[in-house]
Amino acid sequence: MTCTAKEVASAIGAQLEGDSTIELKSVAAPERAGVHDLIYLDSAKQASRALTSAALCVIAPLGIPLAGKTILRAANAKLSFAKAAAFLIERTPIAREVHPTAIISPLAKIAATAAIGPYAVIGENAHIGEHTQIGAHSVIGAGCWVGDHCRIHPRVTLYNGVRIGDRVEIHAGAVIGADGFGYAFGENRYTKFPQLGIVEIGDDAEIGANTTIDRGSLGDTRIAEGVKLDNLVHIGHNVQIGAHTVIAAQTGISGSCTLGHHVVLGGQAGLGEHCTIEDHAIAGGQSGILNGKTIRSGQTVWGTPARELAKFKQSFAWQAKLPELAARIKKLEEQAQR
């Protein structure tokens, strides 16, 4: 898509300085940009990258001089750049039409503007919304509801009864709605506990590749609006995740955990069952949060077991000194034995 700098500035709410007629076609890093690419910087120390770039137009915060460039001034340059990219770049379609090899139940309800790729399977009473795209070899189980403008990439599996909101993106290989890991032990064996709930995913969520979200047991598993899950994340049964929470790759969340809104979990974090992570809390990468533990609102924790960041740093510093301390203790023991 080709737009003028003025049109992009208007679309993202930026203040334009310079030539409003410059044509912009895409976005790029400064070193790779051409004359029709838009770039951005968010600090003065990056100014030299922008000045030496072939790009004619740059998004930058107030107060950073960039002689010879047309500037779109924005308080949050990175956010404005992301908005500009969405405005300029048309995303590659996952599917363009209903492919003749797709297997669609006669009882499914498919919007006229929906597109379904090769060998996809749509089950009985499934609903596919307007302008939603279903990738090749994906399976949408019976009774699923997929909202409008969703992007379901190839080989995604939605088990029966999953409910997906509008503008949700689910990347390849994700499995939504499999049974949770629930068993009752007795008579010297494990017996499967009922897994009768569903999974609900709110509007504008994004689910990473090969991520798995289990259905609830007697309740439901709920992912609220705007949640972003990285690749290879596992969400256990009955988990509740609040709005605009972000979870990095290889994190595992055990059953019946509750996360508030705007929570941040670093990569490879592990949560035991029935944990509570309150609003705006942060758990660093590889944090281990024990069963039933509560992380308070706004708290930042790290380590295993997870503890406040200041305490983690203190204990980590002492751990680094252990070889030195051990040597000193050994020396003192030798002196005491003389």
N, C-alpha and C positions, 0 to 999 in steps of 0.2 A: 504494500500500500504506500502511495506517495502522498505526503502532506507537506504543507509549509510550516516553518517554525512557528508562525502565528497560530496556526490551527492546533499544533501540538501544545503550545503554551496554554491556549484556551482549554484544551481537553484536560490538562493536568493541574490547572490553576496556578501556573507559574507566571512570573513577571518577565517580560521579554525585553532584552537589551540588544540592539543591533539590527541586522537585516531580517525583517519579518518574512521575506519572500524565499529564503533558502529552502530548497526541497529536501525533505528527509524521507528515507525509505526503510531504514532499519536501525538497529542499535549494535554497538560493538565496544570492545575494550579499546582504549586510546591507541595502543600500538597496532591494532589490526584494523582500525576504522578507515573508511574511505570518506570522500567529501560529502556523501549523502547519508552517512551514519551519524547517529546521535551518541554522544558519550556523556559520562558524568564524573564528578569528583566531589568528595565530601570533606576535604580538608586542604589547607593551603599548601601542605607539603607535597600534594599530588599535582600542583599547578604546572610543573615542568612537563609532566606526562601529557597534559591537555594541550599545552602550548606547542609541543613538538608533533602533535597528532595531525594527521591529514583532515580530521573532522573539522567542519566549519562551525558546528553548533554543539554546545556543552551545557549540561545542567550543573549548576553550582550554587552553594550557599551565598548569602549576602557577604560583601566585604572582601571577596577574592578577585583581584583584577586579572583579566585574561585578555590582553590586548590582541586585537585582530579577530576575535571570536564573537559569534553571536551567542548570547548567554540567556538561558532560562533560569531565573533565580527562584530557588525553592529552599525553605527551611530544612526539609528532609530530602536531600538530593537523591539518596538511594531509593526511597519510596517513590519519589516522583519519576525516577528513571524506570522503575518497575511498571508504573502506570503508563508511561510513554511507550514502553515495549508492548504492553497489552493493546495499546491503541494502534500502533504501527504494524505489528506483525500478526498476520493471519495464521492461526495454528494449523498444523498439518492434520487433515481429517483422519479419524480412525476408521470410519466407514462412510461411504457416500450415498448408499442406497440400501435397500433390503436385498441382500445377495440371494440368488436362487438356491444356493446350497444350505441356507439357514433353515433350521427346523423350528417351526413356530406352531405352538398349539392353537387350534381353532378358537379356543376359549381365551387366548391372550388378547390384551387390548394394546395395540401398538399405534401411537400417534402418527398421523400422516407424514409429519416432518422428521420422524425418527429414522435412523440408519442402522442396519444390522449387517455385520461382516460375515465372511464365509464360515460355514460350519458352526455358527453360533446356535445355541439351543435356548428357546424361550418356552418356559413351562406353562401349565394351565393356570388361568386367572392371573397371570403376571401383567403388570401395567408398565409400559415404557412411555415416558413423557415426550413432550414436544422438543425437537431438535437434539434429542439424546442420541449418542453414538455408542454402539455396542461392538467391540472388537472381535476379530476372528477367534473361533473356538471357545468363546466365553459361554458360560452356562448361567442362565437366570432362572432360578427354581420356581416351582409352583407358588403362586400367591405373593410373589415379590412385587414391591412397588418401587419403581425407579422414576424420579422426578424429571423436571425439564432441564435441558441444557447440560446434562451429565456426560462425562467422557469415561467410558468403561473400556479399558485397554484389552488387548488379546489375552486369552486364557485366564480371565477372572472367573471365579466361581462364587455365585450367591446361592447359598442353600435356601430351602423353602422359607417363605415368610419374611425375608429381610426387607427392611424399608429404608430407602435412600431418598434424601431430600433433593433440592434443586442445586444445579451447578456443582455437583460433586464429581471429583476426579478420582478414579481407582486405577492404579497402575498394574502392569502385567503380573500375573501369578498370584494376586491376592486371593485369599479365601475368607469369605465373610459368612458367618452363621454355622460353622461346624460345631459339633457338640463340645461342651466344656469338659474339663478334666475333673469329673465329679464321680466319686465312688464311696460306697458305704462298706466298712470292713466288719466282718463277723463270720462266725463258723469257719474261720481259718481261710477266708477268701475275700476278694473284692467283688462287690455287686454294683453295677452301674446305677448311679443316682439319676432320676429323671432330668432330662435337658429339654424342657418344653417351651422356654422363652424364645424371644427373637432378638435380632440386632436392629437398632435404629441409628441411622447416621444423619446428622443435621445438614442444613444448607451450607454450601461453600467449604465443605471439608475436603481434605485430600489424603488419600491412603496410598502409602508407598508400595513398591513392588515386593511381592512375596510376604507381605504382612498378613497376619491372621487375626481375626476377631471372632471369638466364640459367642454363640448364642447364650442367653441366660438359662439358668436351670429352672427355677419356678418363677423368677422375675425376668426382666429384660436387660440386655446390655445396651447402653446408650452412649453415643458419641455426639456431643453437641455441635452447634454451628461453628464453622471456622476452625475446627481442630485440624492440625497438620501432623500426620504420622509419617515417619521416615520409612525406608525399606527395612524389612526383616524385624518388624515390631510385633510382639505378641500381646494381645489383650484377652485376658481370661473371662470366664462367664460372670455375669452380673456386674461387671465394672461400669462405673459411671464417670465420664470424662466431661468436664465443663468447657464452656465456650472458649475458643481461641487459645487452647492449650497446644503446645508443641512438644513432640517426643522424638528424640533422635534414634538412629538405627540400633538394632539388636537389644533394645530395651524389652524386658519381660514384666508384665503386670499380672499378678496372681488374681484369682477370683475374688469378687466382692470388694475390691478397692474402690475408693471414691476420690477423684481428683477434682479440684475446684476450677474456676476459670483463670485463664492466663498463667497456668502452671508451665514450667519448663523442666523437662527431664533430659539430661545428657545421655550420650550413647552408652549402651550396655548397663544402664541402671537396672536394678532388680528390686521388685517390690513383693514382699510377702503378702499373704492373703489378709483381707480386712484392714489394709492400711488406709489412712486418710491424708491426702496432701491438700492443704487448704489453698485458697486463692493467692495467686502471685508468688507462690513458693517456687524455689529452684533447687533441683538435686543435680549435682555434678556428675560427669561421666563415671561409670562403674560404681556409683553409689549403691550400697546395699541397705534397704529399708526393711526392718524386721516385721514379722507378723504383728498386726494390730497397732503399729506405730503411727503417731500423728505428727506431721510436719506442719507447723503453724504458719498462718498467713504471712507472706512476705519474707519468710525465713529462707536462707541459703544453706544447704547442707552438702557434705561430701564425705566420702570414705565408707568403709564397712566395719562395724555398723555405722550408718550415717549419723553425723553430728554437725553442729554449727560450724561454719567455715572457719572461724577464728580458732576454734578448738582443734579442728582437723589440721590446720596449718601448724599449730603448736606441737601437736603430737607427731606430725610428719617430720618436723625439724628435729625432734628428739630421736626419732627412729634413725635418721641419717647419722646421728652421733653415736649410735649403739656400738659399732666396732671400736671407736675411740674409748668409750666408757668401759667396755669389756676389758680392753687392754689395761686401763688404769686400775680397775678392780683386781685383775690378775696380779699386777705389780704390787698392789697393796697387800694382797694375800701372801705373796712371796716374802715381803718384808716382815709381815706379822709372824711368819713361821721361823724366822731366823733367831 
